[in-house]
Amino acid sequence: DTFPSVLMGIPGTASSQATVMDGFPMSKKGEATRALSAAFSASLFGGVFGALVLTFTIFVAEPLILAIGFGEQMMLIILALTMIGMLTGANALRGIATCFLGLMIGAMGSAPATGVERLSFGTVYLIEPIKLVIIGLAMFAMPEIVDLLRRSRTISKTGKLGSGWLIGVKDTIKNWWIVLRCAAIGTIVGALPGLGGSVVDWIAYSHAIQTTKDKHLYGTGDVRGVIAPESANNAKEGGALIPTLLFGIPGSGSMAILLGGFILIGIEPGVELMTFNLDLVYIMVWSVALANIIGAGVCVGLASHIAKLTTIRYALIAPFMIGLIFFAAFQATRDWGDLITMLILGTLGVYMKRFGWPRPALLIGFVLADKVEGEVYHTATVYGFSFLERPVVLVILAITAFSVYAAVKFKPNPPTLTEDGIHSHKKYGPQMAFLLLLVGFSVLLFADATQYQYLTALYPMMVSIGGLCFLIPLAILMTRKKEPSTLFHDEERGDFEIDVESKSIEHYLGWLLGMLGVSALFGFVIGVSAFIYVFVRVKAKLNHAYSAVCAASFIVFLGTLSHFLTLKYPEGLLQEFVELPWPLQ
């Protein structure tokens, strides 16, 4: 999952989202090999560290796991949201507002407690919550693709591969203290059932920022921003085995599959496993360690070769990447709504990048929305306000308060306002329009919630009111023009390099809209292949023969997948009258 995060700015999995923040900027600077090498060597250490911790703590971890109840899990989620909101982006107020935006998007669909539809706009598709894969691709993949296309060059600004894999290994050794701390964080958070995979990388990334002096370097291509989440990412697997083996409670999705394997061979997690199958426990522990060593070794060896992708003209790569991300989005529910939602949310992500809104904050807010709603309900039902008397809750509350203090106290000073720089706020009309659109969505969610009963309405009302508490002050500050320059950010006005293409964001969004329009008429396979042909012909300036080969290769790729994986692609109007042959189906 590290390869697409570093090379393309597209998270390979939920656990590799934070790696994008510094890994992709390193690729742009021509340091892709270094970033990949540092990531894999840090992952190796994290995985082995998690296995070691599991070895020595599996017999003493039971009291700690039992101490983590609904209240503690809710406070951990609040801690994660606070850290992300405060530490992503240059403006803390905007960061927290974006977290609430993610929570609000997560409120769409059926309410977990009652099953009642919320803000579905009368569509069958929105009865179910929007899928995470669509949000992740929309927030990271589409904005970066559009950005690179507008810059009209390779992913690497230098067009060169940069430093070798040995530099990345040295970076990991040099920053061993960060690696050790973040691996410990990964193990601890991974041991919390169902929580680790979605937040562990962000908690580790935020911790790295909080504990270093030169915080302004993060997000610009700092290798420490790659090492921290990657070491925690793999360490969480060792932690996730603790509740799985002790109580039969899966610490992650992969652990749930492992429990299914236990059932098939007649093994009961818990006392029986520890007493009669201890050899099996240690086989699992050291399988984790060996897998990390072998996997990291293979990936480090491949890094320098795969990193060569960053030296290819992006106009040749982009249409295939666009086809792949829409293909991936469609696999969420295999409904046309997946493609439409991908375009809408991708457009939101593009403008968030343009105006400097922290996209990771929205993503993590969305990821945790379901957990926040569930934990608030469970905590209120089981404990009431007495949950504040629990020791672990108080400890997490103190850590949260300290995180907020540290984020405010040690936040880098905003740059000075300039007359013609990107932070000048003479022309803030598009930013104000974008902000008012978010306010409108918050109001719409609140108005929709007022028609439901208490359990259905509680969560959307809470998050919409919380979002408005931050969005409205932002609008007031922007109107009065008294906010520091971190509020005024517009990449359309001077933030690009001098070799930027003159085409606007809307130009490339129009290309994507056209692709979906052709797909609606002739089917997804024909629509995407036609898009690839025209795009490489016009933008990459290939001749007709090469353009046709590019389009045909993608048709064969989709056809092969449909044959072996029994996939069915979105159909267009043409399929209602004509049955197309393979591979155009």
Phi, psi and omega in degrees: 000347181285328183302304179294329180297317183277316188278326187242351184073023181242117181299126179292321176217175178299330183279354180247019182293315184293335180298332180299325190304319179245336181295315181291317174302327176295320177299320179297330180274004180084021182244035183298316181298317179298316181297315180295317180297316178297319181296315184287323178290323176292321177297320178302310180297317181299317179295316179294320178299317178299321178294320179296315179299318179300321181301316187267347186247354187297336181266350182241003185275349185303314180299322180293316180297319181292337181281348181269100178255197182298316182298318180294319179295322178297318180293325177296322177295317178298320177301313180298315180297319180297314182296318180292315181299321184280332192253349178264130180085167184276343184242115184295322180299316179292324180298315180292321177300323179291325174302315179295325177298318176297319177296324180290319177298324177292344179280348180286144182104190183292137177289130182302324186282329187236341182079007181282138179290139177231125175050051180266355180056028177074013182258147176291326184300318185275007172296319176272149177300152176298140185281147183299322183300325180290316179298315181298314179294322182292324183278330186245315186289302184300314179300319181290322178297313179297318181298313182292325177295321181291332178279345171053056179202191175283167175300314175284125181299328181277343185073009181242163185281328177088198186297155184276182186291334183295328179297319180296321177296319178296323177300318180296317179294319180298323182258039185300329183290321175295318180300315182296314181296316183289328174295321177295318177299316180299320180293316182293311181292324178298333180284349179275117189305126173075001187254324194303307189299332185272341186232345191299321182292324179288321177297317179295318180297315179295321178298319179298320179295315184295331188259013176238153184280314184274065185295333185295344181283337180293139182090353180251000182115037178272126183298335178294331177288347174266317184295317186299304181292328182290323178291323178287326184303309182281330180296333183296335182294321176296319178295321182295336178289339185296302179293333181294314183281326184282318189235355185073021178258114184294129178278349179197177179298319180294328178290330176296321177295321179299319178299323176299322176295322176302315182298320183296326182257010172076033179251133180257117177298150179119217184299318182298317180296316182290333185271314189253346182229043182296328178298322179294324178300312183285336171298317179293318181301311185276345168294321176301314182295313182295321179299321179293320180294311182293315182297316180295321179297316179296315183293321177298321179294327181274344190304312185295330181280315180292329180295345178296342176303331183287350180262000179271143178306129188290335178297339177276332183270323190305312183298325176292320178297320178297315177300320181291320183289326176288326173298315179295320179298320182294335180287351181299307177227358181058046179231150178302333178301331178299316182291319180293316179297322178299317180292317182294310181289329175296321175297318175301315179297321179298315181285332173297319177295319181298317186264007174078025175276134186287106181295324177301327180296319178294316183298314183290326175298318179294317181302321185268359184302312182297320180291320179299312181298316180295316183289324176299315180295313181294318181296315180295325183284317187274316188252328192067214179281353181291347179297338178289351179268354182280133186303315182296322177300316181296321179296313180295323178298320178294319178297319179298314179298318179294322179298317178297316179298314182296321181295321180284318185292319188251017177295135179301144178295140180291151178294160182284144177296140178234164182286324184231012177279178184291340183265000175292139186248031177296321182240089182248015182304308179299323179293319178296320179298319178296316180297317179294329176296319177294320176298317179299320178296319179298315179296319180298317179297318180295315180298321178295323183290335184294343183269359184254168176286172191306306186296325180285324187271339188303307185294308180299326177295316181299311186286327178291319176295317177299318178296318179295329178297339178253326182290318182296315175300325177298318179296320179295315180297321180292321179295320182279347178060034181251357180283146175305162191296347179297341179284331186257102183219124181214109182292347178286348190238059170109358183276345179281161174287169185290344181266016181294143177289152184281350182292145184273172174301317182299331178300312182284329173296327175296321175301315181293320177297320177297321178299315179291326178297315178294322178297323179294331181274317190242358182102157187297315184298312180293319181298313181289319180294322176295320177299315180297316181300309184293321184295310181291334177289318184274311187274319179270351177059039173278158178284174186298322183295310180296321179297320179294321178297318178300313181295317181295323180297324180287326176299315179296320179300310180295321179295321178295317178298317182296327181288312186275333183253005179054053180263149175234124185271162180303132181268154176250187180297329182300323183292345177284342183244334185229135175268110185281148178280164172294140008259024184269002184293000000 
